[in-house]
Amino acid sequence: MHDDDTWAVMDRGQHEGAKTPWDQATWRDEVLGWAARELAARGLRESGTVRRGVRLRPWSVLVRIPVEGTTDAAVWLKANPPAGAFEAPLTAALARWVPEYVLEPLAVDADRGWSLLPDGGELFHQVLDRTPTDPRAWEEPLRQYATMQRALVPYTKDLEQLGVPSARTKALPQVFDETVEFIGSVMEQTAALRKPAPDLDPTSLRALRPRLLNWSEELADLGIPDSLDHSDLHDGQLFNPEPGRYTFFDWGDAAVSHPFCSFLVPAGRVTERYGPEALPRLRDAYLEPWTANGRTGKELRRALTLAGRLGAVGRAVSWGRHFPGASDETRAAGATASAKWLRQLSYDEPPF
C-alpha cells in the first residue's frame, strides 16, 4: 500500500477542522499496514493505479481501498473511536449469528476497533432513487430487519459482553439522566462558543423525565424483549445486493435496547420522502415478524408508538462518540444535536 496521505481522495464533509487519528502519520501507517497484511493473507492487494477514498468524520474513519485480483471493486476499512470500538467485534459476531442479514468482515481488530469489509453492492438509497414515488420499497427491508432482531433476542447478554452499550427498556430513564449530564457538561465547557436555546438547556430537558419514565414503564410492561437497536437505520445503512435480499451495516450507533426503537429513523425518512400516509403500511410490515409471539396488533402498535418516542434517547447518546481530542466546536455541535433529539420527548403527538 502507498504509505503517505497523497494517494487518496479526501472527504471531510462539513467537518474540515475535525480531529481524527488519520491526521497522524504513524497511525495511518499502522492501520493501512494492518489492512495490507489482512488482504495479503487472502491473496489480495491494493490497486496500484486507483487512488483510495478517505472519508473523515469526528466519529469514524472510512477508507475505500481499490483491490486487484477480485471481482469486487474495493474493500472498506473502518476505524471507530473508543466509544464505538464495539462495532468491530459486533460485526464479526453478527456474521456468525445472522449471516444472511449482514456483511461478513474480511478481518476485525476488536481491541483497536478496526474492521475490513467487502463491498456490499448497491445501497438501498440507490434503489429508492429509481422508484422515487413508491414507499412499498421499504416493506421487505423492514420485514427482514425485524426478523433479524427477533433472531438476536437470545444474544442480548453476549452483545453487551462485546461492549455494545446497554440501553435496555427499563434502564432508559437512567440513560436519559446520563445523557442530560453529558449535554450539560459539554455546554458548560463550550459556553463561549455556543449558547444553547432555552428549550435545549439541561434544566428544560430534565423536566421531560416524568413522561419518559411513564412511557418506559408502560413499554416494559408490554413484555417485548430487548434486542439490538441499530439506532440510525436510514436508507444509506443497508445494501440491496440482489433482488429480495438486504444486508444491514454501520453499527457504530447501536445499543441493546427495545427493538422497536429502530423504527424511529426510517419512519422519519419515509415521512420526509413520501408523507405520513405511507407509514401505516410500513409499520405493519415491520411488525409482522413480531406477531408470532401471540401479541395483538393493538399491543404491538402501542409498543411501536412508545418506542418511537423513546428511540430519541438512543439517537441522543450516539452524538457523544467522538475520537479523543475532538475540538470544542465538534463537542458543542454534538451536545446540541443530542439535546435536540431529547427535546423530541416533549412532542404531544407520536412520531407515527
Secondary structure, DSSP 8 states (H G I E B T S, - for coil): ---SSSSEEEE-TT-TT---GGGSHHHHHHHHHHHHHHHHTTT-EE-SSS-EEEEEETTEEEEEEEEESSSSSEEEEEE--GGGTTHHHHHHHHHHHSGGGB---SEEETTTTEEEEE---SBHHHHHHHSTT-GGGGHHHHHHHHHHHHHHGGGHHHHHHTT--B--GGGHHHHHHHHHHHHHHHHHHTTTT----GGGSHHHHHTTHHHHHHHHHHHHHTT---EEE-S---TTSEEEEETTEEEE---TT-EEE-GGGGGHHHHHHHHHHH-GGGHHHHHHHHHGGGGGGS--HHHHHHHHHHHHHHHHHHHHHHTT---TT--HHHHHHHHHHHHHHHHGGG-SS---
